[in-house]
Amino acid sequence: MKLLFCPQCQDVRKLRKLIVTRCQCGAVAGFYKGDGLHAVVSTEAMVVGLDNRSLARAYMQTSGFLRDVGIVPVDDEGDLRLEAWAISLDSPRIERREEVELTRADYNLSAAEGG
């Protein structure tokens, strides 16, 4: 999963497929292209990758599921850690634009882009 972080308002938003998502102050925006893998974000955005499996494990822990099946937390406070990383500015899966608006090309990747 990719998240947008706005350095101005410090809001974090999940990218959505073919739907422009904006931070609270509007300075940062982005969306997944039609393939659900490549994304378009504003030039000011920091893109954060969040490991879906670690998120699912954390959800199961907080819902009591893991405790019920005998899996114990991994830290001293009883919490599971989430794995996240900052996606580099030159990532081939991220396109940066001054203006983040959907275009016809965003719906399907061309053969040149691997789609």
C-alpha positions in Angstrom: 0.0 0.0 0.0 1.2 3.5 -0.8 0.5 6.5 1.5 0.9 10.2 0.8 2.5 12.4 3.4 2.2 16.1 3.2 5.1 18.0 4.7 3.0 21.1 5.2 0.0 19.8 7.2 1.5 16.4 8.1 -1.6 14.6 6.9 -1.3 11.1 5.6 -3.7 9.7 3.0 -4.0 6.3 1.3 -3.7 6.4 -2.5 -6.8 5.1 -4.3 -7.1 3.7 -7.8 -8.1 6.3 -10.4 -9.4 8.6 -7.6 -7.4 11.8 -6.8 -6.8 11.9 -3.0 -5.7 15.2 -1.4 -4.2 16.0 2.0 -6.1 18.2 4.4 -4.5 21.4 3.3 -4.6 20.5 -0.4 -0.9 20.9 -1.1 -0.3 17.2 -1.8 -2.4 14.9 -4.0 -2.1 11.5 -5.8 -3.7 8.4 -7.2 -2.9 4.9 -8.4 -3.0 4.5 -12.2 -5.3 2.0 -13.8 -2.9 -0.9 -13.2 -3.1 -0.4 -9.4 0.7 -0.5 -9.1 2.0 2.7 -10.6 1.1 6.0 -9.0 0.9 9.7 -9.8 1.7 12.2 -7.0 2.4 15.9 -6.6 6.0 17.0 -6.6 5.8 18.0 -2.9 4.5 14.6 -1.7 6.5 12.1 0.3 5.3 8.6 -0.7 5.4 5.9 2.1 5.2 2.2 1.4 3.3 0.2 4.0 3.6 -3.6 4.1 0.1 -5.0 3.9 1.0 -8.2 5.7 2.4 -6.3 8.8 -0.7 -4.2 8.8 -3.0 -7.3 8.7 -1.0 -8.8 11.5 -1.3 -5.7 13.6 -5.0 -5.6 12.9 -5.4 -9.3 14.0 -3.4 -8.5 17.2 -5.5 -5.5 18.1 -8.7 -7.5 17.4 -7.5 -10.3 19.7 -7.3 -12.9 16.9 -3.5 -13.6 17.3 -3.8 -13.8 21.1 -6.6 -16.3 20.7 -4.5 -18.6 18.5 -1.4 -18.3 20.8 0.8 -15.9 18.8 2.4 -13.3 21.1 3.4 -9.7 20.4 6.9 -8.9 19.3 7.7 -6.0 21.6 7.7 -5.3 25.3 4.5 -3.2 25.2 2.4 -5.9 23.6 2.3 -4.3 20.1 3.2 -5.6 16.7 5.4 -3.4 14.6 4.4 -2.2 11.1 6.9 -2.2 8.3 7.0 1.0 6.3 9.6 2.8 4.1 10.0 6.0 2.3 9.8 5.4 -1.5 12.6 7.1 -3.4 12.1 10.2 -5.5 13.3 8.3 -8.6 11.1 5.2 -8.2 10.0 3.9 -11.6 6.5 3.2 -10.1 5.9 6.9 -9.1 5.3 9.7 -11.5 5.6 13.2 -10.1 3.5 16.1 -11.5 3.0 19.7 -10.7 -0.8 19.3 -11.2 -2.3 16.0 -10.2 -5.3 15.3 -12.5 -6.5 12.1 -14.2 -5.7 11.9 -17.9 -6.9 9.3 -20.4 -3.4 7.7 -20.3 -3.7 7.1 -16.6 -6.5 4.5 -17.0 -4.3 2.0 -18.8 -0.5 1.8 -19.1 1.0 1.9 -22.5 3.2 -0.9 -23.8 6.2 1.3 -23.2 5.4 1.5 -19.4 5.0 -2.3 -19.1 1.2 -2.5 -19.2 
